Amino acid sequence: KDPDVGPAKTYLAEALFQKRQYFEAANMFLDTHNAHPESRVGADNLLGLGLSLAGLNQREVACATYAEVLKQYPADAARLGKRLATEQAAARC
């Protein structure tokens, strides 16, 4: 119930992503998002999930995930909007 559990798991998922362990990262991002959707890094989890899916060549699912980021977390548009648009373009969404 510690409020730092969600962000800590997000950092672990980001480390897995940086190591190009996309499958493990995707699972960690998804599990963390499902367990802590209201976490201050909720939008980051969905973005990370999309990036991991793109890394696994799951373009359509990555694009669907990117589309959900600002639907579920509109308050994060200023912070993540440009990055999200860049990743959507890279995935040819």
C-alpha positions as CSV (number, residue, x, y, z in Angstrom):
1,K,0.0,0.0,0.0
2,D,3.1,2.3,0.0
3,P,2.5,5.0,-2.7
4,D,6.1,4.5,-3.9
5,V,5.5,0.9,-5.0
6,G,4.1,1.9,-8.4
7,P,6.9,4.3,-9.3
8,A,9.5,1.7,-8.1
9,K,8.1,-1.0,-10.3
10,T,8.0,1.5,-13.2
11,Y,11.7,2.2,-12.8
12,L,12.3,-1.5,-12.8
13,A,10.3,-1.9,-16.0
14,E,12.3,1.0,-17.6
15,A,15.5,-0.8,-16.7
16,L,14.3,-3.9,-18.4
17,F,13.3,-1.9,-21.4
18,Q,16.8,-0.2,-21.6
19,K,18.3,-3.7,-21.5
20,R,16.1,-4.5,-24.5
21,Q,14.2,-7.1,-22.5
22,Y,11.0,-6.0,-24.1
23,F,8.8,-9.0,-23.2
24,E,9.7,-8.7,-19.5
25,A,9.4,-4.9,-19.6
26,A,6.0,-5.1,-21.2
27,N,4.8,-7.5,-18.6
28,M,6.1,-5.3,-15.8
29,F,4.6,-2.1,-17.3
30,L,1.2,-3.8,-17.7
31,D,1.2,-5.4,-14.3
32,T,2.2,-2.1,-12.6
33,H,-0.5,-0.2,-14.6
34,N,-3.2,-2.7,-13.6
35,A,-2.1,-2.8,-10.0
36,H,-1.6,1.0,-9.6
37,P,-3.6,2.8,-12.3
38,E,-3.9,6.0,-10.1
39,S,-0.1,6.1,-9.5
40,R,1.6,9.4,-10.4
41,V,3.4,7.4,-13.1
42,G,0.3,5.7,-14.6
43,A,0.7,7.4,-17.9
44,D,4.4,6.5,-18.0
45,N,3.4,2.8,-17.5
46,L,1.1,2.9,-20.6
47,L,3.7,4.7,-22.6
48,G,6.4,2.2,-21.6
49,L,4.0,-0.6,-22.4
50,G,3.6,0.8,-25.9
51,L,7.3,1.2,-26.4
52,S,7.9,-2.3,-25.2
53,L,5.3,-3.6,-27.6
54,A,6.8,-1.7,-30.4
55,G,10.2,-3.3,-29.5
56,L,8.5,-6.7,-29.9
57,N,7.2,-5.6,-33.4
58,Q,3.6,-5.6,-32.1
59,R,2.9,-2.3,-33.9
60,E,-0.9,-2.4,-34.0
61,V,-1.1,-3.2,-30.2
62,A,1.5,-0.5,-29.5
63,C,-0.5,2.0,-31.5
64,A,-3.7,1.1,-29.6
65,T,-1.7,1.5,-26.3
66,Y,-0.4,4.9,-27.3
67,A,-3.9,6.0,-28.1
68,E,-5.0,5.1,-24.6
69,V,-2.3,7.1,-22.8
70,L,-4.0,10.5,-23.1
71,K,-7.5,9.1,-23.0
72,Q,-6.8,7.7,-19.5
73,Y,-4.4,10.4,-18.4
74,P,-5.4,13.7,-20.1
75,A,-3.6,15.7,-17.4
76,D,-0.3,14.4,-18.7
77,A,-0.7,15.8,-22.2
78,A,1.7,18.7,-21.7
79,R,4.3,16.4,-20.2
80,L,4.0,13.4,-22.6
81,G,2.2,14.7,-25.7
82,K,5.3,15.4,-27.8
83,R,7.0,12.1,-26.9
84,L,3.8,10.3,-27.6
85,A,3.4,11.9,-31.0
86,T,7.0,11.0,-31.8
87,E,6.5,7.4,-30.8
88,Q,3.2,7.1,-32.7
89,A,4.9,8.5,-35.9
90,A,7.8,6.0,-35.4
91,A,5.4,3.1,-35.1
92,R,3.4,4.5,-38.2
93,C,0.2,4.6,-36.2
